[in-house]
Amino acid sequence: LSPSLGAPSRLCFEKFIDAIIDLLIPGTPEADLYGKPEFLFFGPGEGTTNMVGWMALRARDRDAET
């Protein structure tokens, strides 16, 4: 998906966030590269300010630590 190829930017953002959440869910080999918790900060960026709330709710719904 890519906005430059005509995909809706909101859908691209949601897929990107789901991919990042996949890496944060405990118990997956990809989630623990250092043997300790890591923090990621995704503040609002250009064009995503109205999606930050959705992002936090999506992480919670998928059982990622928030």
All heavy atoms as TSV, in Angstrom:
chain	resi	resn	atom	element	x	y	z
A	1	LEU	N	N	0.837	-1.189	0.000
A	1	LEU	CA	C	0.000	0.000	0.000
A	1	LEU	C	C	0.875	1.244	0.000
A	1	LEU	O	O	1.872	1.299	0.694
A	1	LEU	CB	C	-0.865	0.032	1.252
A	1	LEU	CG	C	-1.988	-0.976	1.356
A	1	LEU	CD1	C	-2.653	-0.864	2.720
A	1	LEU	CD2	C	-2.995	-0.800	0.280
A	2	SER	N	N	0.455	2.196	-0.743
A	2	SER	CA	C	1.200	3.448	-0.800
A	2	SER	C	C	0.278	4.562	-1.255
A	2	SER	O	O	-0.420	4.411	-2.267
A	2	SER	CB	C	2.367	3.324	-1.769
A	2	SER	OG	O	2.969	4.579	-1.973
A	3	PRO	N	N	0.270	5.663	-0.506
A	3	PRO	CA	C	-0.530	6.796	-0.971
A	3	PRO	C	C	-0.114	7.242	-2.372
A	3	PRO	O	O	-0.945	7.686	-3.149
A	3	PRO	CB	C	-0.253	7.887	0.061
A	3	PRO	CG	C	0.140	7.156	1.294
A	3	PRO	CD	C	0.879	5.928	0.801
A	4	SER	N	N	1.170	7.100	-2.686
A	4	SER	CA	C	1.622	7.527	-4.012
A	4	SER	C	C	1.072	6.634	-5.117
A	4	SER	O	O	1.080	7.022	-6.284
A	4	SER	CB	C	3.153	7.549	-4.064
A	4	SER	OG	O	3.670	6.243	-3.909
A	5	LEU	N	N	0.591	5.441	-4.751
A	5	LEU	CA	C	-0.017	4.543	-5.734
A	5	LEU	C	C	-1.542	4.588	-5.696
A	5	LEU	O	O	-2.209	3.758	-6.295
A	5	LEU	CB	C	0.466	3.112	-5.507
A	5	LEU	CG	C	1.967	2.883	-5.686
A	5	LEU	CD1	C	2.329	1.454	-5.326
A	5	LEU	CD2	C	2.389	3.207	-7.106
A	6	GLY	N	N	-2.072	5.541	-4.946
A	6	GLY	CA	C	-3.514	5.727	-4.912
A	6	GLY	C	C	-4.217	5.124	-3.717
A	6	GLY	O	O	-5.433	5.224	-3.598
A	7	ALA	N	N	-3.498	4.467	-2.809
A	7	ALA	CA	C	-4.136	3.906	-1.616
A	7	ALA	C	C	-4.473	5.046	-0.656
A	7	ALA	O	O	-3.719	6.014	-0.544
A	7	ALA	CB	C	-3.202	2.912	-0.934
A	8	PRO	N	N	-5.587	4.935	0.057
A	8	PRO	CA	C	-5.949	5.986	1.018
A	8	PRO	C	C	-4.874	6.115	2.106
A	8	PRO	O	O	-4.407	5.110	2.647
A	8	PRO	CB	C	-7.264	5.505	1.617
A	8	PRO	CG	C	-7.784	4.469	0.664
A	8	PRO	CD	C	-6.588	3.877	-0.008
A	9	SER	N	N	-4.473	7.341	2.413
A	9	SER	CA	C	-3.401	7.546	3.390
A	9	SER	C	C	-3.782	7.006	4.766
A	9	SER	O	O	-2.931	6.485	5.480
A	9	SER	CB	C	-3.003	9.016	3.467
A	9	SER	OG	O	-4.109	9.817	3.789
A	10	ARG	N	N	-5.045	7.105	5.158
A	10	ARG	CA	C	-5.465	6.582	6.462
A	10	ARG	C	C	-5.249	5.068	6.519
A	10	ARG	O	O	-4.752	4.536	7.506
A	10	ARG	CB	C	-6.929	6.924	6.734
A	10	ARG	CG	C	-7.498	6.213	7.943
A	10	ARG	CD	C	-7.813	7.111	9.048
A	10	ARG	NE	N	-8.171	6.381	10.248
A	10	ARG	CZ	C	-8.392	6.976	11.369
A	10	ARG	NH1	N	-8.305	8.275	11.451
A	10	ARG	NH2	N	-8.690	6.284	12.436
A	11	LEU	N	N	-5.614	4.358	5.465
A	11	LEU	CA	C	-5.430	2.910	5.431
A	11	LEU	C	C	-3.942	2.555	5.506
A	11	LEU	O	O	-3.552	1.628	6.215
A	11	LEU	CB	C	-6.052	2.320	4.164
A	11	LEU	CG	C	-5.923	0.811	3.990
A	11	LEU	CD1	C	-6.615	0.063	5.133
A	11	LEU	CD2	C	-6.496	0.387	2.651
A	12	CYS	N	N	-3.104	3.298	4.810
A	12	CYS	CA	C	-1.657	3.064	4.862
A	12	CYS	C	C	-1.134	3.264	6.277
A	12	CYS	O	O	-0.332	2.467	6.772
A	12	CYS	CB	C	-0.925	3.992	3.903
A	12	CYS	SG	S	-1.259	3.652	2.171
A	13	PHE	N	N	-1.587	4.318	6.935
A	13	PHE	CA	C	-1.176	4.586	8.312
A	13	PHE	C	C	-1.603	3.450	9.228
A	13	PHE	O	O	-0.822	2.975	10.054
A	13	PHE	CB	C	-1.768	5.917	8.787
A	13	PHE	CG	C	-1.420	6.261	10.201
A	13	PHE	CD1	C	-0.194	6.831	10.505
A	13	PHE	CD2	C	-2.316	6.022	11.230
A	13	PHE	CE1	C	0.135	7.150	11.810
A	13	PHE	CE2	C	-1.997	6.338	12.544
A	13	PHE	CZ	C	-0.769	6.917	12.830
A	14	GLU	N	N	-2.844	2.988	9.101
A	14	GLU	CA	C	-3.342	1.905	9.961
A	14	GLU	C	C	-2.546	0.624	9.749
A	14	GLU	O	O	-2.210	-0.074	10.715
A	14	GLU	CB	C	-4.826	1.676	9.702
A	14	GLU	CG	C	-5.694	2.811	10.205
A	14	GLU	CD	C	-7.158	2.661	9.846
A	14	GLU	OE1	O	-7.533	1.667	9.189
A	14	GLU	OE2	O	-7.934	3.560	10.226
A	15	LYS	N	N	-2.213	0.300	8.525
A	15	LYS	CA	C	-1.415	-0.904	8.243
A	15	LYS	C	C	-0.002	-0.765	8.815
A	15	LYS	O	O	0.563	-1.725	9.339
A	15	LYS	CB	C	-1.360	-1.182	6.737
A	15	LYS	CG	C	-2.707	-1.479	6.129
A	15	LYS	CD	C	-3.305	-2.740	6.708
A	15	LYS	CE	C	-4.627	-3.065	6.042
A	15	LYS	NZ	N	-5.274	-4.236	6.608
A	16	PHE	N	N	0.565	0.431	8.719
A	16	PHE	CA	C	1.889	0.687	9.292
A	16	PHE	C	C	1.859	0.472	10.803
A	16	PHE	O	O	2.724	-0.208	11.364
A	16	PHE	CB	C	2.331	2.106	8.950
A	16	PHE	CG	C	3.522	2.573	9.733
A	16	PHE	CD1	C	4.787	2.082	9.444
A	16	PHE	CD2	C	3.386	3.491	10.750
A	16	PHE	CE1	C	5.890	2.508	10.171
A	16	PHE	CE2	C	4.477	3.927	11.477
A	16	PHE	CZ	C	5.738	3.435	11.186
A	17	ILE	N	N	0.857	1.031	11.465
A	17	ILE	CA	C	0.756	0.884	12.918
A	17	ILE	C	C	0.550	-0.572	13.295
A	17	ILE	O	O	1.165	-1.068	14.249
A	17	ILE	CB	C	-0.373	1.780	13.478
A	17	ILE	CG1	C	-0.007	3.254	13.283
A	17	ILE	CG2	C	-0.667	1.464	14.938
A	17	ILE	CD1	C	1.301	3.675	13.930
A	18	ASP	N	N	-0.281	-1.302	12.580
A	18	ASP	CA	C	-0.459	-2.726	12.871
A	18	ASP	C	C	0.856	-3.491	12.734
A	18	ASP	O	O	1.144	-4.393	13.522
A	18	ASP	CB	C	-1.529	-3.347	11.971
A	18	ASP	CG	C	-2.921	-3.236	12.562
A	18	ASP	OD1	O	-3.050	-3.147	13.801
A	18	ASP	OD2	O	-3.886	-3.264	11.789
A	19	ALA	N	N	1.670	-3.147	11.752
A	19	ALA	CA	C	2.966	-3.814	11.584
A	19	ALA	C	C	3.882	-3.530	12.769
A	19	ALA	O	O	4.564	-4.435	13.264
A	19	ALA	CB	C	3.620	-3.370	10.288
A	20	ILE	N	N	3.886	-2.300	13.256
A	20	ILE	CA	C	4.697	-1.962	14.427
A	20	ILE	C	C	4.173	-2.691	15.656
A	20	ILE	O	O	4.954	-3.235	16.446
A	20	ILE	CB	C	4.709	-0.429	14.659
A	20	ILE	CG1	C	5.379	0.287	13.487
A	20	ILE	CG2	C	5.380	-0.084	15.975
A	20	ILE	CD1	C	6.830	-0.074	13.259
A	21	ILE	N	N	2.862	-2.737	15.840
A	21	ILE	CA	C	2.283	-3.447	16.986
A	21	ILE	C	C	2.649	-4.925	16.932
A	21	ILE	O	O	2.935	-5.535	17.967
A	21	ILE	CB	C	0.759	-3.231	17.045
A	21	ILE	CG1	C	0.445	-1.770	17.381
A	21	ILE	CG2	C	0.119	-4.164	18.073
A	21	ILE	CD1	C	-1.017	-1.401	17.243
A	22	ASP	N	N	2.685	-5.515	15.740
A	22	ASP	CA	C	3.104	-6.914	15.610
A	22	ASP	C	C	4.467	-7.139	16.259
A	22	ASP	O	O	4.732	-8.202	16.824
A	22	ASP	CB	C	3.192	-7.333	14.149
A	22	ASP	CG	C	1.832	-7.470	13.474
A	22	ASP	OD1	O	0.811	-7.557	14.191
A	22	ASP	OD2	O	1.799	-7.485	12.230
A	23	LEU	N	N	5.342	-6.163	16.183
A	23	LEU	CA	C	6.681	-6.281	16.747
A	23	LEU	C	C	6.722	-6.049	18.250
A	23	LEU	O	O	7.725	-6.347	18.889
A	23	LEU	CB	C	7.622	-5.285	16.066
A	23	LEU	CG	C	7.792	-5.463	14.561
A	23	LEU	CD1	C	8.634	-4.323	13.998
A	23	LEU	CD2	C	8.410	-6.814	14.244
A	24	LEU	N	N	5.642	-5.512	18.809
A	24	LEU	CA	C	5.624	-5.185	20.235
A	24	LEU	C	C	4.930	-6.228	21.094
A	24	LEU	O	O	5.066	-6.207	22.313
A	24	LEU	CB	C	4.913	-3.838	20.455
A	24	LEU	CG	C	5.581	-2.620	19.842
A	24	LEU	CD1	C	4.696	-1.399	20.030
A	24	LEU	CD2	C	6.937	-2.389	20.470
A	25	ILE	N	N	4.174	-7.112	20.502
A	25	ILE	CA	C	3.391	-8.072	21.287
A	25	ILE	C	C	4.330	-9.093	21.908
A	25	ILE	O	O	5.075	-9.775	21.203
A	25	ILE	CB	C	2.308	-8.728	20.429
A	25	ILE	CG1	C	1.307	-7.659	19.983
A	25	ILE	CG2	C	1.602	-9.835	21.179
A	25	ILE	CD1	C	0.245	-8.137	19.043
A	26	PRO	N	N	4.319	-9.188	23.245
A	26	PRO	CA	C	5.209	-10.122	23.935
A	26	PRO	C	C	4.997	-11.562	23.468
A	26	PRO	O	O	3.905	-11.962	23.089
A	26	PRO	CB	C	4.822	-9.979	25.409
A	26	PRO	CG	C	4.157	-8.653	25.508
A	26	PRO	CD	C	3.488	-8.439	24.167
A	27	GLY	N	N	6.084	-12.323	23.502
A	27	GLY	CA	C	6.010	-13.729	23.142
A	27	GLY	C	C	6.384	-14.025	21.708
A	27	GLY	O	O	6.556	-15.172	21.338
A	28	THR	N	N	6.530	-12.995	20.906
A	28	THR	CA	C	6.968	-13.228	19.531
A	28	THR	C	C	8.470	-12.996	19.473
A	28	THR	O	O	8.993	-12.114	20.152
A	28	THR	CB	C	6.246	-12.295	18.535
A	28	THR	OG1	O	6.549	-10.946	18.866
A	28	THR	CG2	C	4.748	-12.499	18.561
A	29	PRO	N	N	9.180	-13.782	18.690
A	29	PRO	CA	C	10.643	-13.623	18.633
A	29	PRO	C	C	11.076	-12.224	18.210
A	29	PRO	O	O	12.082	-11.712	18.663
A	29	PRO	CB	C	11.087	-14.651	17.598
A	29	PRO	CG	C	9.931	-15.522	17.327
A	29	PRO	CD	C	8.699	-14.835	17.820
A	30	GLU	N	N	10.290	-11.597	17.355
A	30	GLU	CA	C	10.645	-10.259	16.876
A	30	GLU	C	C	10.498	-9.206	17.958
A	30	GLU	O	O	11.074	-8.133	17.863
A	30	GLU	CB	C	9.757	-9.862	15.689
A	30	GLU	CG	C	9.852	-10.771	14.502
A	30	GLU	CD	C	8.960	-12.005	14.589
A	30	GLU	OE1	O	8.185	-12.154	15.535
A	30	GLU	OE2	O	9.073	-12.836	13.697
A	31	ALA	N	N	9.715	-9.500	18.996
A	31	ALA	CA	C	9.414	-8.497	20.008
A	31	ALA	C	C	10.509	-8.345	21.048
A	31	ALA	O	O	10.513	-7.377	21.787
A	31	ALA	CB	C	8.092	-8.830	20.707
A	32	ASP	N	N	11.434	-9.276	21.151
A	32	ASP	CA	C	12.402	-9.221	22.236
A	32	ASP	C	C	13.821	-9.419	21.721
A	32	ASP	O	O	14.411	-10.483	21.853
A	32	ASP	CB	C	12.057	-10.279	23.281
A	32	ASP	CG	C	12.848	-10.106	24.562
A	32	ASP	OD1	O	13.573	-9.105	24.689
A	32	ASP	OD2	O	12.740	-10.966	25.439
A	33	LEU	N	N	14.369	-8.389	21.150
A	33	LEU	CA	C	15.724	-8.477	20.623
A	33	LEU	C	C	16.785	-8.193	21.685
A	33	LEU	O	O	17.925	-8.612	21.546
A	33	LEU	CB	C	15.904	-7.506	19.452
A	33	LEU	CG	C	15.034	-7.772	18.224
A	33	LEU	CD1	C	15.266	-6.702	17.167
A	33	LEU	CD2	C	15.310	-9.146	17.658
A	34	TYR	N	N	16.425	-7.479	22.746
A	34	TYR	CA	C	17.402	-7.053	23.740
A	34	TYR	C	C	17.160	-7.652	25.128
A	34	TYR	O	O	17.901	-7.363	26.050
A	34	TYR	CB	C	17.426	-5.525	23.840
A	34	TYR	CG	C	17.777	-4.875	22.528
A	34	TYR	CD1	C	16.826	-4.213	21.780
A	34	TYR	CD2	C	19.075	-4.942	22.030
A	34	TYR	CE1	C	17.153	-3.632	20.561
A	34	TYR	CE2	C	19.408	-4.368	20.820
A	34	TYR	CZ	C	18.446	-3.719	20.094
A	34	TYR	OH	O	18.771	-3.152	18.893
A	35	GLY	N	N	16.105	-8.442	25.300
A	35	GLY	CA	C	15.817	-9.044	26.595
A	35	GLY	C	C	15.288	-8.071	27.628
A	35	GLY	O	O	15.333	-8.342	28.813
A	36	LYS	N	N	14.813	-6.932	27.190
A	36	LYS	CA	C	14.236	-5.947	28.107
A	36	LYS	C	C	13.205	-5.118	27.347
A	36	LYS	O	O	13.239	-5.046	26.117
A	36	LYS	CB	C	15.307	-5.041	28.695
A	36	LYS	CG	C	16.071	-4.238	27.670
A	36	LYS	CD	C	17.165	-3.414	28.319
A	36	LYS	CE	C	17.920	-2.631	27.258
A	36	LYS	NZ	N	18.974	-1.829	27.821
A	37	PRO	N	N	12.281	-4.511	28.076
A	37	PRO	CA	C	11.252	-3.705	27.403
A	37	PRO	C	C	11.869	-2.515	26.662
A	37	PRO	O	O	12.876	-1.959	27.079
A	37	PRO	CB	C	10.367	-3.205	28.543
A	37	PRO	CG	C	10.656	-4.093	29.692
A	37	PRO	CD	C	12.079	-4.574	29.514
A	38	GLU	N	N	11.246	-2.188	25.562
A	38	GLU	CA	C	11.655	-1.012	24.801
A	38	GLU	C	C	10.449	-0.093	24.682
A	38	GLU	O	O	9.318	-0.539	24.662
A	38	GLU	CB	C	12.116	-1.403	23.407
A	38	GLU	CG	C	13.353	-2.265	23.395
A	38	GLU	CD	C	13.732	-2.656	21.994
A	38	GLU	OE1	O	14.230	-1.783	21.255
A	38	GLU	OE2	O	13.511	-3.815	21.642
A	39	PHE	N	N	10.705	1.182	24.596
A	39	PHE	CA	C	9.647	2.156	24.459
A	39	PHE	C	C	9.720	2.796	23.084
A	39	PHE	O	O	10.799	3.159	22.621
A	39	PHE	CB	C	9.759	3.235	25.542
A	39	PHE	CG	C	9.566	2.702	26.918
A	39	PHE	CD1	C	10.649	2.328	27.684
A	39	PHE	CD2	C	8.293	2.536	27.435
A	39	PHE	CE1	C	10.484	1.813	28.950
A	39	PHE	CE2	C	8.112	2.023	28.705
A	39	PHE	CZ	C	9.211	1.663	29.465
A	40	LEU	N	N	8.583	2.912	22.468
A	40	LEU	CA	C	8.488	3.609	21.195
A	40	LEU	C	C	7.524	4.772	21.374
A	40	LEU	O	O	6.476	4.618	21.984
A	40	LEU	CB	C	7.957	2.684	20.097
A	40	LEU	CG	C	8.811	1.473	19.758
A	40	LEU	CD1	C	8.099	0.617	18.723
A	40	LEU	CD2	C	10.168	1.901	19.243
A	41	PHE	N	N	7.889	5.903	20.868
A	41	PHE	CA	C	7.010	7.071	20.940
A	41	PHE	C	C	6.603	7.447	19.530
A	41	PHE	O	O	7.446	7.672	18.673
A	41	PHE	CB	C	7.723	8.251	21.600
A	41	PHE	CG	C	6.910	9.506	21.557
A	41	PHE	CD1	C	5.822	9.674	22.395
A	41	PHE	CD2	C	7.203	10.505	20.648
A	41	PHE	CE1	C	5.057	10.827	22.340
A	41	PHE	CE2	C	6.442	11.661	20.586
A	41	PHE	CZ	C	5.368	11.815	21.443
A	42	PHE	N	N	5.310	7.481	19.314
A	42	PHE	CA	C	4.765	7.918	18.042
A	42	PHE	C	C	3.897	9.132	18.310
A	42	PHE	O	O	2.716	9.015	18.573
A	42	PHE	CB	C	3.927	6.814	17.387
A	42	PHE	CG	C	4.741	5.682	16.861
A	42	PHE	CD1	C	4.973	4.562	17.627
A	42	PHE	CD2	C	5.298	5.746	15.590
A	42	PHE	CE1	C	5.738	3.524	17.147
A	42	PHE	CE2	C	6.068	4.712	15.104
A	42	PHE	CZ	C	6.290	3.599	15.885
A	43	GLY	N	N	4.501	10.271	18.289
A	43	GLY	CA	C	3.743	11.492	18.479
A	43	GLY	C	C	3.087	11.890	17.171
A	43	GLY	O	O	3.377	11.322	16.126
A	44	PRO	N	N	2.219	12.843	17.238
A	44	PRO	CA	C	1.577	13.253	15.997
A	44	PRO	C	C	2.599	13.857	15.046
A	44	PRO	O	O	3.448	14.627	15.438
A	44	PRO	CB	C	0.540	14.283	16.441
A	44	PRO	CG	C	0.973	14.731	17.785
A	44	PRO	CD	C	1.768	13.614	18.385
A	45	GLY	N	N	2.518	13.410	13.831
A	45	GLY	CA	C	3.366	13.967	12.787
A	45	GLY	C	C	2.495	14.662	11.769
A	45	GLY	O	O	1.274	14.754	11.921
A	46	GLU	N	N	3.116	15.111	10.750
A	46	GLU	CA	C	2.378	15.835	9.722
A	46	GLU	C	C	1.289	14.954	9.127
A	46	GLU	O	O	1.539	13.875	8.604
A	46	GLU	CB	C	3.340	16.272	8.621
A	46	GLU	CG	C	2.705	17.174	7.613
A	46	GLU	CD	C	3.724	17.700	6.622
A	46	GLU	OE1	O	4.879	17.937	7.010
A	46	GLU	OE2	O	3.340	17.854	5.460
A	47	GLY	N	N	0.061	15.367	9.283
A	47	GLY	CA	C	-1.070	14.635	8.718
A	47	GLY	C	C	-1.586	13.480	9.563
A	47	GLY	O	O	-2.482	12.767	9.134
A	48	THR	N	N	-1.011	13.255	10.750
A	48	THR	CA	C	-1.473	12.127	11.572
A	48	THR	C	C	-2.050	12.556	12.916
A	48	THR	O	O	-2.419	11.715	13.717
A	48	THR	CB	C	-0.335	11.117	11.837
A	48	THR	OG1	O	0.691	11.756	12.609
A	48	THR	CG2	C	0.226	10.580	10.549
A	49	THR	N	N	-2.146	13.839	13.155
A	49	THR	CA	C	-2.627	14.329	14.445
A	49	THR	C	C	-3.990	13.747	14.811
A	49	THR	O	O	-4.210	13.345	15.945
A	49	THR	CB	C	-2.708	15.870	14.444
A	49	THR	OG1	O	-1.415	16.378	14.130
A	49	THR	CG2	C	-3.160	16.402	15.775
A	50	ASN	N	N	-4.873	13.633	13.853
A	50	ASN	CA	C	-6.215	13.135	14.145
A	50	ASN	C	C	-6.264	11.610	14.276
A	50	ASN	O	O	-7.323	11.050	14.530
A	50	ASN	CB	C	-7.194	13.608	13.066
A	50	ASN	CG	C	-6.843	13.074	11.688
A	50	ASN	OD1	O	-5.703	12.714	11.425
A	50	ASN	ND2	N	-7.818	13.034	10.815
A	51	MET	N	N	-5.127	10.925	14.129
A	51	MET	CA	C	-5.108	9.464	14.203
A	51	MET	C	C	-4.410	8.928	15.452
A	51	MET	O	O	-4.388	7.727	15.673
A	51	MET	CB	C	-4.422	8.891	12.969
A	51	MET	CG	C	-5.127	9.226	11.674
A	51	MET	SD	S	-4.270	8.497	10.279
A	51	MET	CE	C	-4.289	9.833	9.124
A	52	VAL	N	N	-3.850	9.802	16.284
A	52	VAL	CA	C	-3.101	9.357	17.460
A	52	VAL	C	C	-4.005	8.608	18.433
A	52	VAL	O	O	-3.609	7.576	18.986
A	52	VAL	CB	C	-2.389	10.542	18.144
A	52	VAL	CG1	C	-1.754	10.125	19.450
A	52	VAL	CG2	C	-1.341	11.115	17.212
A	53	GLY	N	N	-5.203	9.072	18.641
A	53	GLY	CA	C	-6.142	8.381	19.530
A	53	GLY	C	C	-6.450	6.981	19.026
A	53	GLY	O	O	-6.456	6.010	19.800
A	54	TRP	N	N	-6.693	6.858	17.733
A	54	TRP	CA	C	-6.948	5.540	17.150
A	54	TRP	C	C	-5.760	4.619	17.375
A	54	TRP	O	O	-5.915	3.453	17.705
A	54	TRP	CB	C	-7.232	5.655	15.649
A	54	TRP	CG	C	-7.361	4.307	15.011
A	54	TRP	CD1	C	-8.498	3.567	14.916
A	54	TRP	CD2	C	-6.317	3.511	14.449
A	54	TRP	NE1	N	-8.225	2.354	14.322
A	54	TRP	CE2	C	-6.881	2.294	14.018
A	54	TRP	CE3	C	-4.959	3.696	14.269
A	54	TRP	CZ2	C	-6.141	1.285	13.423
A	54	TRP	CZ3	C	-4.217	2.696	13.675
A	54	TRP	CH2	C	-4.809	1.505	13.254
A	55	MET	N	N	-4.556	5.159	17.215
A	55	MET	CA	C	-3.347	4.365	17.364
A	55	MET	C	C	-3.246	3.785	18.777
A	55	MET	O	O	-2.954	2.595	18.943
A	55	MET	CB	C	-2.129	5.240	17.066
A	55	MET	CG	C	-0.820	4.545	17.143
A	55	MET	SD	S	0.578	5.576	16.593
A	55	MET	CE	C	0.297	7.123	17.380
A	56	ALA	N	N	-3.499	4.564	19.796
A	56	ALA	CA	C	-3.431	4.079	21.178
A	56	ALA	C	C	-4.511	3.031	21.442
A	56	ALA	O	O	-4.246	2.004	22.072
A	56	ALA	CB	C	-3.583	5.248	22.142
A	57	LEU	N	N	-5.712	3.271	20.949
A	57	LEU	CA	C	-6.792	2.292	21.142
A	57	LEU	C	C	-6.505	0.990	20.408
A	57	LEU	O	O	-6.789	-0.096	20.911
A	57	LEU	CB	C	-8.120	2.882	20.669
A	57	LEU	CG	C	-8.650	4.059	21.480
A	57	LEU	CD1	C	-9.881	4.647	20.815
A	57	LEU	CD2	C	-8.950	3.638	22.905
A	58	ARG	N	N	-5.927	1.080	19.240
A	58	ARG	CA	C	-5.591	-0.118	18.470
A	58	ARG	C	C	-4.540	-0.955	19.200
A	58	ARG	O	O	-4.639	-2.177	19.262
A	58	ARG	CB	C	-5.083	0.291	17.087
A	58	ARG	CG	C	-4.739	-0.861	16.199
A	58	ARG	CD	C	-5.972	-1.608	15.770
A	58	ARG	NE	N	-5.610	-2.603	14.782
A	58	ARG	CZ	C	-6.337	-3.660	14.504
A	58	ARG	NH1	N	-7.492	-3.835	15.099
A	58	ARG	NH2	N	-5.936	-4.519	13.607
A	59	ALA	N	N	-3.533	-0.303	19.758
A	59	ALA	CA	C	-2.507	-1.021	20.522
A	59	ALA	C	C	-3.134	-1.720	21.726
A	59	ALA	O	O	-2.841	-2.883	22.006
A	59	ALA	CB	C	-1.416	-0.061	20.972
A	60	ARG	N	N	-4.019	-1.030	22.423
A	60	ARG	CA	C	-4.688	-1.636	23.567
A	60	ARG	C	C	-5.563	-2.813	23.138
A	60	ARG	O	O	-5.523	-3.884	23.770
A	60	ARG	CB	C	-5.539	-0.594	24.294
A	60	ARG	CG	C	-6.172	-1.156	25.576
A	60	ARG	CD	C	-7.104	-0.185	26.222
A	60	ARG	NE	N	-8.236	0.019	25.344
A	60	ARG	CZ	C	-9.111	0.998	25.478
A	60	ARG	NH1	N	-8.964	1.889	26.421
A	60	ARG	NH2	N	-10.123	1.109	24.640
A	61	ASP	N	N	-6.305	-2.656	22.068
A	61	ASP	CA	C	-7.175	-3.729	21.581
A	61	ASP	C	C	-6.376	-4.968	21.176
A	61	ASP	O	O	-6.881	-6.080	21.246
A	61	ASP	CB	C	-8.008	-3.258	20.396
A	61	ASP	CG	C	-9.076	-2.251	20.779
A	61	ASP	OD1	O	-9.365	-2.104	21.998
A	61	ASP	OD2	O	-9.603	-1.587	19.874
A	62	ARG	N	N	-5.144	-4.763	20.753
A	62	ARG	CA	C	-4.300	-5.879	20.315
A	62	ARG	C	C	-3.399	-6.398	21.427
A	62	ARG	O	O	-2.501	-7.185	21.207
A	62	ARG	CB	C	-3.464	-5.459	19.110
A	62	ARG	CG	C	-4.375	-5.170	17.896
A	62	ARG	CD	C	-3.702	-5.292	16.586
A	62	ARG	NE	N	-2.896	-6.493	16.481
A	62	ARG	CZ	C	-1.762	-6.546	15.787
A	62	ARG	NH1	N	-1.323	-5.488	15.141
A	62	ARG	NH2	N	-1.076	-7.656	15.725
A	63	ASP	N	N	-3.644	-5.933	22.654
A	63	ASP	CA	C	-2.905	-6.384	23.851
A	63	ASP	C	C	-1.428	-6.005	23.847
A	63	ASP	O	O	-0.610	-6.674	24.479
A	63	ASP	CB	C	-3.047	-7.894	24.072
A	63	ASP	CG	C	-4.480	-8.286	24.407
A	63	ASP	OD1	O	-5.168	-7.501	25.072
A	63	ASP	OD2	O	-4.896	-9.377	23.985
A	64	ALA	N	N	-1.080	-4.955	23.134
A	64	ALA	CA	C	0.279	-4.421	23.237
A	64	ALA	C	C	0.342	-3.582	24.505
A	64	ALA	O	O	-0.646	-2.949	24.881
A	64	ALA	CB	C	0.616	-3.578	22.018
A	65	GLU	N	N	1.478	-3.599	25.160
A	65	GLU	CA	C	1.604	-2.772	26.360
A	65	GLU	C	C	1.538	-1.313	25.976
A	65	GLU	O	O	2.210	-0.880	25.046
A	65	GLU	CB	C	2.923	-3.060	27.065
A	65	GLU	CG	C	2.965	-4.450	27.668
A	65	GLU	CD	C	4.232	-4.667	28.472
A	65	GLU	OE1	O	4.806	-3.705	28.964
A	65	GLU	OE2	O	4.626	-5.838	28.586
A	66	THR	N	N	0.692	-0.569	26.668
A	66	THR	CA	C	0.562	0.864	26.379
A	66	THR	C	C	0.843	1.673	27.609
A	66	THR	O	O	0.856	1.195	28.693
A	66	THR	CB	C	-0.832	1.204	25.855
A	66	THR	OG1	O	-1.800	0.790	26.818
A	66	THR	CG2	C	-1.121	0.519	24.536
